[in-house]
Amino acid sequence: MKPKTFKELFDNSVAGFAGNTAYSMINGDSLTYRQFGDLVAQTRERLLNAGVTAGDKVAIFSRSTIYWPVAYFTCVTSGIIVVPILPDFTGEEVAKLLKHSETKALFVSEQLCKSIPQDAIDELDICISTTNLNALHEKKQDGQLIPKGEAVVPDEDDLAVIIYTSGTTSSPKGVMLTHKALLSQLDMYVPFFSIDEKDVFLSILPLSHTYECSIGMIYPFSCGCHVVYLDRMPTPAALIPAFNKIRPTVFICVPLVFDKIYRAKVRGTITATKLGAAAYKLAPIRKIYHKIAGKKLAETFGGRLRFIGIGGAKLNSETDRFLNEGGLPIAIGYGLTETAPLLFGATVGQTRVGTTGTPCKGIQYRIVNKDENGQGELEVKTPSIMLGYYKNPEATKDAITADGWFRTKDICTVAKDGHLSITGRVNNMIVGPSGENIYPEEIENVINTHRLVSESIVLMDKGHLVALVSYDKDKLDKALKAIGKDMEEAIQEIHNEVREYVNSKVNKFSRISSIEYHPDGFEKTPSQKIKRFLYAR
């Protein structure tokens, strides 16, 4: 029977998979489902004895460890509301979120705890380490007895979590998700890709991100799977030995992982010579290269992967093509924090270049305010919709229409067979001099395929499109030496090359007039999306 609350899910899995390994560190401790259940019970008592009670908020500010799920399930099985915070937020930002959410307790890694202002820590009833579950701080009561908190059995419509988005255009907003919203996702995952207790997940993304939390923690827990966490940042030097040791069957990641692999190991290697670069432009030869590279990559990943889930951002077009031609077991998903997250997806063998799949089970959608090309804003209805933004009724009203549709604010087209293609964001759309709609993400996608470009932003300045560009430092240095001119002149020559490259591939309304060099890259949100609002003109 499908669980309606996290308490039901927890009880089912702990009893049904007691002897299975639930969570482990790549080179450290592990927990069986039975041990996990015992730790949750002990940690619940620790919180209640500190005065935390049902309805209170408890934050988690930590990189992934086996105790992150302990903290999460301790709260959601007790009627306590979890506030997951991305580990890339600054200490000052965390302090503001703790205050805004009225958090009473905090699970935190000891290193990250040092970044939080002490006065914010002092306001909390208790801080618990995600390294060993020891108390790092407990509020003093001047000899008075602390009233013990109370745990309750939650209802499916009760608030389970408040997740603060990292805000590419504004301050973070607290997304409120119920037990029903989060667990309704299980109905969408099963037809998308079925898993069982034999599956092993390698987890590298922050658990405070809805994508990883829902698909990489909650879903495998419901099926008795084993999830393994890295004990360090997921650099190639750390990932390759991890894949060889664990040989996972499921791997969830963001496009950035494969963008880097493709640029450095695939395209970078193949096009290193003039002959290779010329051959790579021929589709039949390119496909052969991609097949060979895909096979080698599958072996590097341990040889057992049957599902590689990619989501969280849009794939670069060239990387997308490589993955589809390379024979890897790739699946694509699209969703938002506000929808817990999955909305559309394409499972292994069903992906299509340039699209993010078809609607998942239970999803209704419509495209509104279409332009002459059929592009418009995607609005959806889903059982996984948020209640709204915490203490922000204005933003909630803007996000959910009067007739109950959630505004994704993504500009999309949908093919006759239901495959979704994302063009850009409503808030980012530029109106050209003649009234035409220009989607900067489309132009940026082309810019970022240039051999020297790392990332870019396109904006309108005094009636002209300008591209702010950050180059790959190593490749730029080689290119500058090859040009052999003074720095300013050589950079301008590269700018001209990039501009001509882009303008030959986009429509006349989307051609860029000039390029500005940003050597240090762009400021990003904790989820590694560029903060566009900082560069607006």
Secondary structure, 3 states (H helix, E strand, C coil): CCCCCHHHHHHHHHHHCCCCEEEEECCCCEEEHHHHHHHHHHHHHHHHHCCCCCCCEEEEECCCCCHHHHHHHHHHCCCCEEEEECCCCCHHHHHHHHHHHCEEEEEECHHHHCCCCHHHHHCCCEEEECCCCCEEEECCCCCCCCCCCCCCCCCCCCEEEEEECCCCCCCCCEEEEEHHHHHCHHHHHHHHCCCCCCCEEEECCCCCCHHHHHHHHHHHHHHCCEEEECCCCCCHHHHHHHHHHHCCCEEEECHHHHHHHHHHHHHHHHCCCHHHHHHHCCHHHHHHHHHHHHHHHHHHCCCCCCEEEECCCCCCHHHHHHHHHCCCCEEEEEECHHHCCEEEEECCCCCCCCCCCEECCCCEEEEECCCCCCCEEEEEECCCCCCEECCCHHHHHHHECCCCCEEEEEEEEECCCCCEEEEEEHHHCEECCCCCEECHHHHHHHHCCCCCEEEEEEEEECCEEEEEEEECHHHHHHHHHHHCCCHHHHHHHHHHHHHHHHHCCCCHHHCCCEEEECCCCCCECCCCCECHHHHCC
